[in-house]
Amino acid sequence: MGRIMAIDYGKKRVGVAVTDTLQLIATRLDTVEADLIWKFLDDYFAKEEVDLVLVGYPVQLNNQPSEALRFINPFVQNFRKKYEKEIRLVDERFSSRMAFQTMIDAGLRKGQRQNKGTIDGVSATILLQSFLEQKKYM
């Protein structure tokens, strides 16, 4: 069984999280500069089997598309052309806020919480863990 990967794609940075091979636990993998994501994914997919990739898809509270979709949609289209992997879009509208609160709860200092790369990585982990929780009931 391969891993599940979650991607929190942003204009500048991309948060990446993965499961263990049993698909039980979500772990923050890395935060990558957006212009380096393809090399990062090439390297990771060459070493690890990944069955499913989740991409955070931001929607506003009124269910209208977020402005960030103008960066995410081209990424998803290119991903589908480049890799033969199942990809799913998942609602991420509260992931950044949840990531920030999680970092506070974990006792991270203010300087660490202001690191956008940390927030992106934690957001990807929350997306993935939420998916794993929902999967239990499918």
N, C-alpha and C positions, 0 to 999 in steps of 0.2 A: 504494500500500500504506500502510495506517495504522500507527500505533504500537501497541505493547503497553504497558500500564500495570500496575504492581504496587502494591498497597495493603497496608500493614501497619497494620491498624486497632487502635487502643487506646482505652481509656475517655477518656483526656485528649488524646492526640495521635495523628495519623495520618501515617505515613511514606509518601511517594509517590515512585515511580521510573518512568521511561519508557525506551523504546528510541528509537533513531533511526528514521527512516522506512523504512529497509531492514531493520529488526528484527534488527540485528546486535549492538548495544552497549547495555548497560543503564547508565543514568545516574540518579543521585539528583536528583529534581526539587525536592522541598520537604518540610517537615514542617509540618503544618497542625493547628491546634487542632480537636479533634473536633467542636465545635459549629459550625465554619466549613467543614466538608468539603463540604457540598452546594453552597455558593456557589463554592468553589474548583473543584469538578468541573464545575459549570455553565459557568463561565468558560473552563476548559481545553477542554472538549468543544466549545465554540462556536468556538474558535480552531484546534484540532488534530483530525485524524481519528484515532480510536482504534478498532482492530479487536477487541481483546481486553483484558479487565481480569482480573488475577489478584488474589485476596484471600488473604492468609495465614490459614490455618486451623490454630490450635494444638491439637495432640493431645499427651497425655502419653506418656511412654515405654512405658506399658502399653497404648497405643492407646485409652485412655479419653478422652472429651472434656475439654478444659481448662475451667476456670472462666470464662475470658475469652470463651467462646462465647456467654455470655448478652448480651454487647455486640455481638459480631460477627454473630450470626445475624440480629438485627433490622436491622443495617446492610445485610446482603446482601439481605434481603427488600425493604427500601425501595429499594435500588439497582435491583433487577429491576423494580420497579413504575415507577420514575422514568425509567430509560434503556433504550433498545433496543440494548443492547450485550451481546456474549457475555461471560459471567463464569465464571471457574473458581476453585474453592477449591484451594489448594495447601498441602501440609504445611509448616509453619514451625517445627517444634519446636526446631530448633537455630539459627534465624536470628539471634536476639539475641546468643547466645554467639559465633557466627561474626562478627557485626558488631563486637563488642567486640574480638575477637582481630584482626580486620582493621584496626581503628583503632590498635591497639598496633603492628602490623606496619608501618603507614603512618607511624608516628612522632608521632601526636597526643599532646599533653601530657595529663596526668592530668585536668586541669580540662575539657578538650575531650571526653575519653572519658566523663566523668560527665554530660555534657549528654544527657539522655534524648531530646531531639529529634534529635540527631545519630545516636544509636543507632537510632531508629525509621526515619530516612531511609536509613541504611546497610543496615538489615535488609530494607527494601523492595527495595533495589538487589540484594542478595544473592539474594532470592527470584526476582527477575526474571532475573538472570544464570544462576542454576541452571536455570530454565525454558528459557532460550535454549540452554544446553548440552545439556539433554535433548532438545530439539526437533531438534537435529542428527541424532539417532539414530532419530527417529520415521519 
